[in-house]
C-alpha cells in the first residue's frame, strides 16, 4: 500500500543550536507570545549507566544535585527559583537525567546562573549523602514497597525480558546498595557523567537569541571542560522463546499482567520504530481502540488495559533496547492466559486485515493532539528538544513528529503487529496476596 500524505502539519518552532568551547551543547527556541521561559539541562546519564552494586545511584545523584554547591548553601536553588515566581524539578530516566525550571522571562539569568553553578560541582558532603539516601529509601517505601502494584511493570518486567545488569536491574535501588554509597563514589560519578561534554542546555520561550547567547557564554563558558564518557553498548539479543514470571503482592486487590516485545532501535531505525508507537495507540487508546473494546467492553476479561513504548512511557526519549508494553488489570479471579490469548488473536487479526475504516486516522489525530499539547508549554518544548539533541543531534525533530505520526500507513501497522508473536514476548503477572 502506498504511503498516504499526512493531513497533520508540522509545527514551526524556531531552533538555534551552538556548542560552547567546553563542549556544552545549547538549543534555543524563542517564542515571544508570553513572558515565560523554560530552562532544561539534560545529562547523558541514567539508570542504565549506574555501576553494579550501586543500584539507584543515578536517582540518588539527582537528589544530590539539589543540595547546594561550593557557592550556594543547601536549599538555595529552591529559594532562588521560587522567589522569582518559578517552579523546578528533576527526574531520572533510563538514558538521561534532567533538571528544569519554568520562570518569568526576566529571571533568565537567575536560572542560567543556578544551573551553571551546580554544573561546576554540587556540595557532596557526608551529611548530604546520608540525608538523601534516607530520602530515596523513603521514596522506595512510598512508591514501591507500600503501594499496590508498586514497581509494576517498570521495575518488574525488565528482569524478565533482559539478562544484562544495565537493562534488567532495579533502577530505584536496593537499600543495601544505597546505604553503602560513599562521597568518593559520588564525586567520581559527577566527574565522569556530569561533564559539559555530556550535557545539553535548552531554553525555550520569551528570549532574545543574542542576549540569551551572551548570558549562556557568561555563565557556562568558564565551566571546566570535560569530555563525555564513552557510552557502552547496552545491546541484547531478542527473545526466541516466551518468558513468563509471576509474583504475589499482598497489597493488590486484583490480578494484573504486563507483556512486552522488543521493537526496532528508536534512534538509528526511527522509520521502522515509529509504526510501533502508533500501533500501541491503535490497540489501547480510548474506548474505541480494539483491545479496550474487545477485552474491557465486550469480553469483560479486564477492567483496564493500556499500551505504550518504553518502560517509563515516553516513546521519544529512549534508546535501544526498548519495548512495546501492554498492561492489563483483571477482575477478581481473572484468567491471565485467556487475556493473553485474546491479545494474540487481535494482533493476528490486525496483521491480517489491517486497521478498520477510520481506525488509524482517528488514532493519529489523537496522537498529534497530545504531541501538540505537550509542546505548547515552553518547558515541554525545552525538555523535549534537549533530549532530542542529546540522543539524536536533531532537536528540530520535535516539529516533525505530528506530521510523521500522521504518515504511518496501514501496511506499516499490519507489519508491526505481525512481529508481536508469543515467542518474542516477556510477561509478568502480579497476583493478590494469598492467591495461589
Secondary structure, 3 states (H helix, E strand, C coil): CCCCCCCCCCCCCCCEEEECCCCCEEEEEECCCCCEEEEEEEECCCHHHCCCCCCCHHHHHHHHCCCCECCCCCCHHHHHHHHCCCEEEEEECCCCEEEEEEEEHHHHHHHHHHHHHHHHCECCCHHHHHHHHHHHHHHHHHHHHCCCCCCCCCCCCHHHHCCCHHHHCCCCCCHHHHHCCCHHHHHHHHHHHCCHHHEEEEEEECCCHHHHHHHHHHHHCCCCCCCCCCCCCCCCCCCCCCEEEEEEECCCCCCEEEEEEECCCCCCCHHHHHHHHHHHHHHHCCCCCHHHHHHHHHCCCCCEEEEEECCCCCCCCCCCCCEEEEEEECCCCCCHHHHHHHHHHHHHHHHHHCCCCCHHHHHHHHHHHHHHHHHHCHHHHHHHHHHHHHHHCCCCHHHHHHHHHHCCCHHHHHHHHHCCCHHHEEEEEEEECCCC
